[in-house]
Structure formats: C-alpha cells, structure tokens
Amino acid sequence: MNKPTAIVTGASRGIGRGIATELAKTHRVLATYRGRLDAAESLRAETGCEIFQCDISSSADRKALMSFAREKFGQLDLLVNNAGMAPRERLDILEATEESFDEVISTNLKGPYFLTQQAARWMVEQGSGRIVFVTSMSSYTASTNRGEYCISKAGLSMAVSLWAVRLAALGIKVFEIRPGIIRTDMIAKVEKAYEEKIAGGLLPQRRMGEPNDIALAVRALADGLLDYSTGQVLNLDGGFHLRAL
C-alpha cells in the first residue's frame, strides 16, 4: 500500500496500454477505458491494474473517475493524460463536419484539460504530484485531412504550458510527451503508407515508434529524473522534429 499511485487514461490499448504496463511495475495504476472492456480486462489480468470505464469527454465520467480514485487510492502521485481519438473519418478541411470537430475537441482537449483541473486540486492538497500530457507531432504538423485532430493537439500543448506555470510553485510538475508515428490501432489503416515514407527518409531514425518507446519516457518522468524541468516537451518521434538541409 506504500506504492505511489497513477491514473492512466485511455489505457486499454496502444500507447496507454504500454504506459500502464510499465508503471504497474512500481505503481498502483488506475487504467481507464471507454468502450473495449475485453481489452481493459486483459490489461488487468496481465498487470494487476485497476480498471475504470470513463469517457474523458464527459464531465460526469471525469468526476466519477476522480471519486473512485480517491476512494481506492487515497492519494494521487501521477496523472497521465493519454486518452484521445482520431476523427472517425479523415476528411479534407473543406469537407469536415462540426460534429467531428466537437467530438475530437471534447475528447482530446476539453476532457484532459478539466480532468487535470480536478487532479491538480487534489495534488495541491497533497503538496506534490506529477502530470503528463501525451500530445502528438500533430500539434505543429498540419494534416489537412484531419484538421480537428491537429487543432486539439496544438491546444493540448498550450495546456501543458498553462498548467506547468500555474502549478510549479505548488510542487507539481507538468510535462508533455509528443509522440511521432507510433504503431497503434489509430494508424492501422495508414500504417503501410507510413512505413513507405519512413523507408524513404521521413524520419532520421528510420523506424516506426512503438508504445514502449513512450512508456519508457513516462517511466523517467514518474521516477523524478526530470523534476527540474517542468513544462518540458519530450519529442519521441525518431527525429521528425529536426530541420535539416
């Protein structure tokens, strides 16, 4: 019961699952999922994580999650804002719909922003804590067939700066992990195209990222190895962010 505690949102698959699996080695982990109970139950069986169904875009679900965490853990050492979604259909911004925009923004930006507000209030009571936002290289890379996703991630990057500045003097560190092209369900339909681009030189490190690449960065943050760098952005993208001639 002396283990530190962590909430990882969107943890049943992909990057979130990798993060939850890594943190479960040292933390009591509460892993959220939205729809895939089977995937969440297999995570629990494999790692011992607690699981909790939560649509991060729902205010009621966010409140229920935090209430459950307080009852179950009594403390919160780490929040990993990982839950997110791509548009259900990739459409050129000339054709994209308001419905898709609202859904993606609510899930990717509004949800983690206000979940962080609740977690931060709790951490302020404790006098310590760490918060990690998993954003994307799409926060600065324009993809005109999924504009709502890019905007949501750009907004999330600013949320990192806002929370880092607000919470620094209160003993709470805030970090951004900015993944590049990571092999998950989210890119399954375009994975072959990405592989071809990577082979052609898109990334200086010519391989696609894996969820464990992100999990190991969260490990370093959870262990306090970067505690004197609140607001830091970690680009885990195989060098995509570099500019070279």
Secondary structure, DSSP 8 states (H G I E B T S, - for coil): --S-EEEESS-SSHHHHHHHHHHTTTSEEEEEESS-HHHHHHHHHHH--EEEE--TT-HHHHHHHHHHHHHHHS---EEEE------SS---TTT--HHHHHHHHIIIIIHHHHHHHHHHHHHHHHT-EEEEEE--GGGTS--TT-HHHHHHHHHHHHHHHHHHHHHGGGTEEEEEEEE-SB-SGGGGGGHHHHHHHHHTTSSSS-S-B-HHHHHHHHHHHHTTTTTT-TT-EEEESTTTT----
